[in-house]
Amino acid sequence: MKNKGYFITGTDTEIGKTFVTAELARYFNKHNQDIGVFKPLMSGTRRENPHSDAYILKAGAKVLDSLEEINPFQWDEALAPALAQKRAKTGYTLDDVLKKYNILAQKHKGMLVEGAGGITVPYGDDFTVTDLACALNLPLIIVAPNKLGVINHIILTIEFARNHDLTIAGIIFNGVKHRGVVEDTNLTLLQEMTDVPIIGELPWITHQIIAEIPLEKYLNIKLLM
């Protein structure tokens, strides 16, 4: 791996960031990279649920770290973390998240950190996904669905990230169900509009949480190694 890890963000929620993060972690660890996974805040499901982000990340990365280490802050309501924690009357700060991260990061040579939703999602009363990404100083991988309207979302994400001096490693399109003119031209159009590398496009995976797909077939994985 070129650096100490990556911060995986997205253009929206429910677009497959967890799947992408788990598959990347699986690949890196299979190739002796010793990568840990970290989902600092999670809402909407318990960690122990096999369909939870924390569980999927642990299973994909095949790490021995506990679910609580991978996901230190969790709430049952499916809300943005800032609202979920407020309704649960719990409190935490950016420093609290960083402390949990640093403890886990000491166990690995590199880390993959999955954010919540998009890059501007509020994590608490006074910090966002962007603040955490800046504090960790990890290059971003932007995950996006290949569909109508995504170019706008990607360009806005890129510009916002760069305005906060964040480095962008590349873009991964994920989960194309059907191909048409839009899906066939989005990648080319994006290449004309930005200098951010397009790492590749992953296929739609049905009824599989961890698919263990051959990433080299779909991604220019050398851009990340």
Secondary structure, 3 states (H helix, E strand, C coil): CCCCEEEEEECCCCCCHHHHHHHHHHHHHHCCCCEEEECCEEECCCCCCCCCHHHHHHHHHCCCCCHHHHCCEEECCCCCHHHHHHHCCCCCCHHHHHHHHHHHHCCCCEEEEEEEEECCCECCCCCEHHHHHHHHCCCEEEEECCCCCHHHHHHHHHHHHHHCCCCEEEEEEEEECCCCHHHHHHHHHHHHHCCCCEEEEEECCCCCCCCCCCHHHHECHHHCC
